[in-house]
Amino acid sequence: MKNQNPNSADEDSPRTWGRRQFLAAGATMLAAPLLSGVTVRAQSRETGAPAAAASPSSTPLGSGNGPYPTQGMAGYSETGPLELMKFQRRALGPKDVAIKIHYCGVCHSDIHTIHGDWGKIQYPQIVGHEIAGEVVAIGSSVSKFDAGSRVGVGTMVNSCRHCPECLRGAENYCENGNTQTYASKDRDGTITQGGYSKFIVVDEDFVLRIPDSIDLSEAGPMLCAGITCYSPLRHWSVAPGKKVAVLGLGGLGHLAAQLATAMGAQVTVITTSPDKTKDAHRFGAKDVLINQPGVDFSKYKRAFDFILDTIPYQHDLDKFIPTLKRDATLCRVGVGKLTTPNEYGQMTTVLSRTSLAGSNTGGIRETQEMLDFCAIQKIKPQITKISLNGIDEAWSKVVAKKARYRFVIDMKA
């Protein structure tokens, strides 16, 4: 056991429909065929030897105003197993919400972060940004939630609130850098600790309402994987009559196929795994292309209005960009090791005036919109529940492409 005390306007993108029209149309379609400069408080790696800190609340976990003692599974190095760590969540501020975490999804980003694939971080670090739980206490000025509210927390817990991006509801693109749910500098100078834990305190403006029709165990993956796919599909106006290709059928891809189908698109899934063909059709794909050496892509030349690339590994973009129609876009959302960049030929985009783009999750308002859309459309991730002690094994399966399709930590298991 280890112990530590770490202490709007609409988004301006091309939209075919307004947000309310889009959600209303969804009901109709249902019936139709990281980190230099970050400080960490003193810690002890000896069992039962907590570091000096403010005295925790004497009230039981989740009651009173905190600080709240809790525990989670932390990485202490790039290669070692995760280990249980005791620490504290901050006391409630006026706009803070205290959340008992029931479930947290396992995202490939968690693995990349701990393994140092996206740069150096400070250890120990608890990851996890697909959080679903229940409000147990609220600050004095909280107006959006009450005790007992079903809520979620995604990839960020704060932003500057005043830059043009934040003011238009795109906190994910905050010009001054948003505060990520984990491995990010918090307002008190400590690093944020994520959802592989049993309790969290978050500003209400960065908390999402989980619709009643969504099972709480299935909500978490939507707050990263779901919004990561939903935002670019909306931005590039995916709608009835569009032909969309989804590259990769993993945690992101299986939600992307469902979302694009629900938006009315004709979806083709491109995967390296033949055993996923039936699943791809079950998630809404009309066609499935197995991407293996020697496969003939010629019949797909200029076939797609949009391609969403969810693959987090280095791969040949020159194979896929020519399948775009003129002026169409391939958007990358799968991000792997920074040391293995994807490349494409100089003539690849020139010949058909195609574009290569990227997209980064979504703002809070858009994430809530996504949750409401998924509730209407009955879209949900396919999950496998695990315990806190099962994370290391789950990570190995994610890296080996054996996840079907999202592991979710059940804090009660």
C-alpha positions as CSV (number, residue, x, y, z in Angstrom):
1,M,0.0,0.0,0.0
2,K,1.3,3.4,-0.9
3,N,0.3,6.7,0.7
4,Q,0.4,10.2,-0.8
5,N,-1.4,13.6,-0.3
6,P,-1.6,15.4,-3.7
7,N,-3.4,18.4,-3.3
8,S,-21.2,30.7,-24.5
9,A,-21.7,30.8,-27.8
10,D,-22.0,27.9,-30.3
11,E,-18.8,26.3,-31.6
12,D,-18.2,27.8,-35.0
13,S,-18.0,24.7,-37.2
14,P,-19.9,23.8,-40.4
15,R,-23.1,22.2,-39.2
16,T,-26.0,21.0,-41.4
17,W,-28.4,21.3,-38.5
18,G,-28.5,23.3,-35.3
19,R,-28.0,21.3,-32.1
20,R,-31.7,21.1,-31.1
21,Q,-32.7,20.2,-34.6
22,F,-30.0,17.5,-34.7
23,L,-31.2,15.9,-31.4
24,A,-34.8,16.1,-32.5
25,A,-33.9,14.5,-35.9
26,G,-32.1,11.7,-34.0
27,A,-35.5,10.5,-32.6
28,T,-36.9,10.4,-36.1
29,M,-33.9,8.5,-37.5
30,L,-34.5,5.9,-34.9
31,A,-37.5,4.8,-36.8
32,A,-35.9,5.2,-40.2
33,P,-34.3,2.2,-42.3
34,L,2.9,15.7,-20.0
35,L,4.5,17.8,-17.8
36,S,7.4,20.0,-16.6
37,G,6.9,22.5,-13.8
38,V,4.3,20.3,-12.0
39,T,4.6,19.9,-8.3
40,V,3.7,16.9,-6.2
41,R,3.3,17.0,-2.4
42,A,5.6,15.0,-0.3
43,Q,4.9,11.3,-0.2
44,S,5.9,8.2,1.6
45,R,6.1,4.8,-0.1
46,E,5.9,3.1,3.3
47,T,2.6,1.5,4.3
48,G,0.9,3.6,7.0
49,A,3.3,6.6,6.7
50,P,1.3,9.4,5.2
51,A,2.9,12.7,4.3
52,A,2.1,15.8,6.1
53,A,-1.0,17.6,4.9
54,A,-4.1,19.4,5.9
55,S,-6.1,17.2,8.3
56,P,-8.8,15.2,6.5
57,S,-12.4,15.5,7.4
58,S,-13.4,13.4,10.3
59,T,-16.6,12.6,8.6
60,P,-17.0,9.4,6.6
61,L,-15.8,9.2,3.0
62,G,-18.1,11.2,0.8
63,S,-19.9,13.2,3.5
64,G,-19.1,16.7,4.9
65,N,-16.9,19.2,3.1
66,G,-13.6,17.3,3.0
67,P,-10.8,17.0,2.4
68,Y,-11.7,13.5,1.5
69,P,-9.4,10.5,2.1
70,T,-9.6,8.0,-0.8
71,Q,-7.5,5.5,-2.7
72,G,-6.8,4.4,-6.2
73,M,-4.4,2.5,-8.5
74,A,-1.3,4.5,-9.4
75,G,1.6,4.1,-11.7
76,Y,4.9,4.6,-10.1
77,S,7.1,4.1,-13.2
78,E,6.7,3.6,-17.0
79,T,7.0,-0.1,-16.7
80,G,5.9,-1.3,-13.3
81,P,2.5,-2.6,-12.3
82,L,-0.1,-0.2,-10.8
83,E,-0.2,-0.2,-7.0
84,L,-2.8,0.9,-4.5
85,M,-2.2,4.5,-3.3
86,K,-3.9,6.3,-0.5
87,F,-4.4,10.1,-1.0
88,Q,-6.8,12.9,-0.4
89,R,-9.2,14.9,-2.6
90,R,-9.5,18.6,-1.9
91,A,-12.2,20.1,0.3
92,L,-15.3,21.4,-1.4
93,G,-15.1,24.8,-2.9
94,P,-18.3,26.8,-3.5
95,K,-18.8,25.4,-7.0
96,D,-17.4,21.9,-6.4
97,V,-19.2,18.6,-6.6
98,A,-18.0,15.6,-4.6
99,I,-18.5,12.4,-6.5
100,K,-18.4,8.8,-5.4
101,I,-17.0,7.0,-8.4
102,H,-18.8,3.8,-9.3
103,Y,-17.2,3.1,-12.7
104,C,-14.2,4.2,-14.8
105,G,-13.5,3.2,-18.4
106,V,-10.0,2.1,-19.4
107,C,-8.8,4.3,-22.3
108,H,-5.6,3.7,-24.4
109,S,-4.6,7.2,-23.4
110,D,-4.2,6.0,-19.8
111,I,-1.7,3.4,-21.0
112,H,0.2,5.9,-23.2
113,T,0.4,8.4,-20.4
114,I,1.8,6.0,-17.8
115,H,4.2,4.4,-20.3
116,G,5.6,7.8,-21.2
117,D,4.6,7.6,-24.8
118,W,3.3,11.2,-24.8
119,G,6.2,12.7,-22.8
120,K,7.5,12.5,-19.3
121,I,5.1,12.7,-16.4
122,Q,5.6,12.9,-12.6
123,Y,4.9,9.7,-10.6
124,P,3.0,8.5,-8.8
125,Q,0.1,9.0,-11.2
126,I,-3.5,7.8,-11.1
127,V,-5.0,7.9,-14.6
128,G,-8.6,7.4,-15.8
129,H,-10.9,10.0,-17.5
130,E,-14.0,8.1,-18.2
131,I,-15.7,8.5,-14.8
132,A,-19.3,7.7,-13.9
133,G,-20.7,8.0,-10.4
134,E,-23.0,9.7,-7.9
135,V,-23.0,13.1,-6.3
136,V,-22.6,12.8,-2.5
137,A,-22.0,16.5,-1.5
138,I,-22.1,19.9,-3.2
139,G,-20.5,23.3,-2.6
140,S,-22.6,26.2,-1.4
141,S,-23.0,27.8,-4.8
142,V,-23.6,24.7,-6.9
143,S,-26.8,25.0,-9.0
144,K,-26.6,22.2,-11.6
145,F,-26.5,19.1,-9.4
146,D,-27.9,17.7,-6.1
147,A,-26.8,14.9,-3.9
148,G,-27.8,11.7,-5.7
149,S,-27.4,13.0,-9.2
150,R,-26.0,10.6,-11.7
151,V,-22.9,12.3,-13.2
152,G,-19.8,11.8,-15.3
153,V,-16.4,13.4,-15.6
154,G,-14.5,13.2,-18.9
155,T,-11.0,14.3,-20.0
156,M,-10.9,17.7,-18.3
157,V,-11.8,19.3,-15.0
158,N,-11.1,23.0,-15.7
159,S,-10.0,25.6,-18.2
160,C,-9.1,29.3,-18.3
161,R,-12.8,30.2,-18.9
162,H,-12.0,33.5,-20.6
163,C,-10.1,32.8,-23.9
164,P,-12.1,32.8,-27.2
165,E,-12.2,29.0,-27.3
166,C,-13.6,28.7,-23.8
167,L,-16.1,31.4,-24.4
168,R,-17.5,29.6,-27.4
169,G,-17.8,26.3,-25.6
170,A,-14.6,24.6,-26.8
171,E,-12.8,24.2,-23.5
172,N,-11.0,21.3,-25.0
173,Y,-9.1,23.8,-27.2
174,C,-8.5,26.3,-24.4
175,E,-5.8,28.7,-25.7
176,N,-4.2,28.7,-22.2
177,G,-4.4,25.0,-21.8
178,N,-7.2,23.2,-20.0
179,T,-6.7,21.2,-16.8
180,Q,-6.8,17.5,-17.7
181,T,-8.5,15.0,-15.4
182,Y,-5.1,13.5,-14.7
183,A,-1.4,14.3,-15.1
184,S,-2.2,18.0,-15.3
185,K,-1.3,21.0,-13.1
186,D,-4.3,21.8,-10.9
187,R,-5.2,25.2,-9.5
188,D,-3.4,24.5,-6.2
189,G,-0.2,23.6,-8.0
190,T,-0.5,19.8,-7.5
191,I,-1.0,17.3,-10.3
192,T,-4.5,16.0,-11.0
193,Q,-5.3,12.4,-10.2
194,G,-7.8,10.5,-12.3
195,G,-10.6,8.1,-12.1
196,Y,-8.9,4.8,-11.3
197,S,-10.0,5.7,-7.8
198,K,-13.1,5.8,-5.6
199,F,-13.8,9.5,-5.1
200,I,-13.2,12.8,-6.9
201,V,-14.0,16.5,-6.4
202,V,-14.7,18.5,-9.6
203,D,-16.0,22.0,-10.4
204,E,-19.7,21.6,-11.5
205,D,-19.0,23.3,-14.8
206,F,-17.0,20.3,-15.8
207,V,-19.4,17.6,-14.6
208,L,-21.8,15.9,-17.1
209,R,-25.4,14.8,-16.4
210,I,-25.9,11.1,-17.2
211,P,-29.3,10.5,-18.8
212,D,-31.5,8.1,-16.9
213,S,-31.7,5.7,-19.8
214,I,-27.9,5.2,-19.9
215,D,-26.6,2.5,-17.6
216,L,-24.0,4.1,-15.4
217,S,-21.5,1.3,-16.1
218,E,-21.7,2.2,-19.8
219,A,-21.6,6.0,-19.4
220,G,-17.8,6.4,-18.8
221,P,-16.5,5.3,-22.2
222,M,-18.8,7.9,-23.9
223,L,-17.0,10.7,-22.1
224,C,-13.7,10.1,-24.0
225,A,-14.2,7.5,-26.7
226,G,-17.7,8.7,-27.5
227,I,-17.1,12.4,-27.7
228,T,-13.8,11.9,-29.5
229,C,-15.8,10.4,-32.3
230,Y,-19.0,12.4,-32.1
231,S,-17.3,15.8,-32.3
232,P,-15.6,15.3,-35.7
233,L,-18.6,13.5,-37.1
234,R,-20.7,16.6,-36.3
235,H,-18.0,19.1,-37.3
236,W,-17.8,17.6,-40.8
237,S,-21.5,17.4,-41.1
238,V,-22.0,13.7,-41.3
239,A,-25.7,13.2,-42.2
240,P,-28.1,11.1,-44.3
241,G,-26.7,10.4,-47.7
242,K,-23.0,10.6,-46.6
243,K,-20.6,7.7,-47.1
244,V,-18.3,7.4,-44.1
245,A,-15.3,5.1,-43.5
246,V,-14.2,4.2,-39.9
247,L,-10.6,3.0,-39.7
248,G,-10.1,0.6,-36.8
249,L,-12.7,-1.2,-34.7
250,G,-11.6,-0.8,-31.2
251,G,-12.8,1.3,-28.2
252,L,-13.3,4.4,-30.4
253,G,-14.1,2.7,-33.7
254,H,-17.0,0.6,-32.4
255,L,-18.7,3.8,-31.1
256,A,-17.8,5.7,-34.2
257,A,-19.6,3.2,-36.4
258,Q,-22.8,3.4,-34.2
259,L,-22.7,7.2,-34.1
260,A,-22.2,7.7,-37.8
261,T,-25.0,5.2,-38.6
262,A,-27.3,6.9,-36.2
263,M,-26.6,10.2,-38.0
264,G,-27.8,8.6,-41.2
265,A,-24.5,7.8,-42.9
266,Q,-23.7,4.7,-44.9
267,V,-20.7,3.3,-42.9
268,T,-17.8,1.1,-44.0
269,V,-15.5,-0.3,-41.3
270,I,-11.9,-0.9,-42.2
271,T,-10.2,-3.3,-39.8
272,T,-7.2,-5.6,-39.7
273,S,-9.2,-8.2,-37.7
274,P,-11.4,-10.6,-39.7
275,D,-13.0,-11.9,-36.5
276,K,-14.6,-8.4,-36.0
277,T,-16.7,-8.6,-39.2
278,K,-19.9,-9.6,-37.5
279,D,-19.4,-7.1,-34.8
280,A,-18.9,-4.3,-37.4
281,H,-22.2,-5.1,-39.0
282,R,-23.9,-5.3,-35.5
283,F,-22.5,-1.8,-34.9
284,G,-24.2,-0.6,-38.1
285,A,-21.6,-1.0,-40.8
286,K,-23.0,-1.7,-44.3
287,D,-19.7,-2.9,-45.5
288,V,-16.5,-4.2,-43.9
289,L,-13.1,-4.2,-45.5
290,I,-10.3,-6.3,-44.0
291,N,-7.1,-4.3,-44.2
292,Q,-4.5,-7.0,-44.9
293,P,-1.3,-7.0,-47.1
294,G,-2.3,-7.1,-50.8
295,V,-5.9,-6.0,-50.2
296,D,-7.4,-4.2,-53.3
297,F,-8.6,-0.7,-52.4
298,S,-9.3,0.3,-56.0
299,K,-13.1,-0.2,-55.8
300,Y,-13.1,2.4,-53.0
301,K,-11.3,5.1,-55.0
302,R,-13.1,8.4,-54.3
303,A,-15.8,6.6,-52.4
304,F,-16.1,8.4,-49.1
305,D,-17.3,11.8,-48.0
306,F,-15.4,11.5,-44.7
307,I,-13.0,9.1,-43.0
308,L,-12.6,8.9,-39.2
309,D,-9.2,7.3,-38.4
310,T,-9.2,5.8,-34.9
311,I,-6.0,3.7,-35.3
312,P,-3.5,4.5,-32.5
313,Y,-0.6,2.9,-34.3
314,Q,1.7,4.0,-37.1
315,H,0.0,3.1,-40.4
316,D,0.0,3.9,-44.1
317,L,-2.1,6.9,-44.8
318,D,-1.4,6.8,-48.5
319,K,-3.6,3.7,-48.7
320,F,-6.7,5.5,-47.3
321,I,-6.6,9.1,-48.5
322,P,-7.2,8.2,-52.2
323,T,-10.5,6.7,-51.1
324,L,-11.8,10.2,-50.3
325,K,-14.0,12.1,-52.7
326,R,-12.6,15.4,-53.9
327,D,-12.5,18.0,-51.2
328,A,-13.3,15.4,-48.5
329,T,-11.4,15.0,-45.2
330,L,-9.6,12.2,-43.3
331,C,-9.7,13.1,-39.6
332,R,-7.3,11.4,-37.2
333,V,-8.4,10.8,-33.6
334,G,-6.3,7.8,-32.8
335,V,-3.0,8.9,-31.3
336,G,-0.1,6.5,-30.5
337,K,3.5,6.9,-29.6
338,L,4.9,10.4,-30.5
339,T,8.1,8.8,-31.7
340,T,6.3,6.9,-34.5
341,P,4.6,9.6,-36.7
342,N,2.4,8.8,-39.6
343,E,3.5,10.1,-43.0
344,Y,1.9,10.5,-46.4
345,G,3.2,11.2,-49.9
346,Q,3.5,14.7,-51.3
347,M,1.0,14.1,-54.1
348,T,-1.5,12.1,-52.0
349,T,-3.7,15.1,-51.0
350,V,-2.9,17.3,-54.1
351,L,-4.6,15.1,-56.7
352,S,-8.1,15.3,-55.3
353,R,-7.8,18.4,-53.1
354,T,-8.4,16.2,-50.0
355,S,-7.5,17.2,-46.5
356,L,-5.9,15.6,-43.5
357,A,-7.1,16.8,-40.1
358,G,-7.3,16.0,-36.4
359,S,-9.7,16.4,-33.6
360,N,-9.4,16.5,-29.9
361,T,-12.4,15.3,-27.8
362,G,-15.1,18.0,-27.3
363,G,-16.3,20.8,-25.1
364,I,-18.6,20.3,-22.1
365,R,-21.7,21.5,-23.9
366,E,-21.0,19.3,-26.9
367,T,-20.2,16.3,-24.6
368,Q,-23.6,16.7,-22.9
369,E,-25.2,16.9,-26.4
370,M,-23.5,13.6,-27.3
371,L,-24.8,11.9,-24.2
372,D,-28.3,13.1,-24.9
373,F,-28.0,11.9,-28.5
374,C,-26.8,8.5,-27.4
375,A,-29.7,8.2,-25.0
376,I,-32.2,8.9,-27.8
377,Q,-30.4,6.6,-30.2
378,K,-29.8,3.8,-27.7
379,I,-26.1,3.9,-28.5
380,K,-23.8,2.3,-25.9
381,P,-20.3,0.8,-25.7
382,Q,-19.7,-2.9,-25.5
383,I,-18.0,-3.3,-22.1
384,T,-16.2,-5.8,-19.9
385,K,-16.3,-5.0,-16.2
386,I,-13.1,-5.6,-14.2
387,S,-11.9,-4.9,-10.7
388,L,-9.2,-2.4,-9.6
389,N,-6.9,-5.3,-9.4
390,G,-7.6,-6.4,-12.9
391,I,-6.2,-3.2,-14.6
392,D,-2.8,-4.5,-15.5
393,E,-4.2,-7.5,-17.3
394,A,-6.8,-5.3,-19.1
395,W,-4.0,-3.0,-20.3
396,S,-2.1,-6.0,-21.8
397,K,-5.3,-7.0,-23.7
398,V,-5.8,-3.4,-25.0
399,V,-2.2,-3.3,-26.3
400,A,-2.7,-6.8,-27.9
401,K,-6.0,-5.6,-29.6
402,K,-8.0,-8.1,-27.6
403,A,-10.4,-5.7,-25.9
404,R,-14.0,-6.2,-26.9
405,Y,-14.4,-3.2,-26.8
406,R,-13.9,-1.3,-23.6
407,F,-12.8,-2.4,-20.2
408,V,-14.6,-0.6,-17.3
409,I,-13.5,-0.7,-13.7
410,D,-16.2,-1.5,-11.3
411,M,-15.3,0.0,-7.9
412,K,-17.5,-2.5,-6.1
413,A,-15.8,-5.5,-7.7
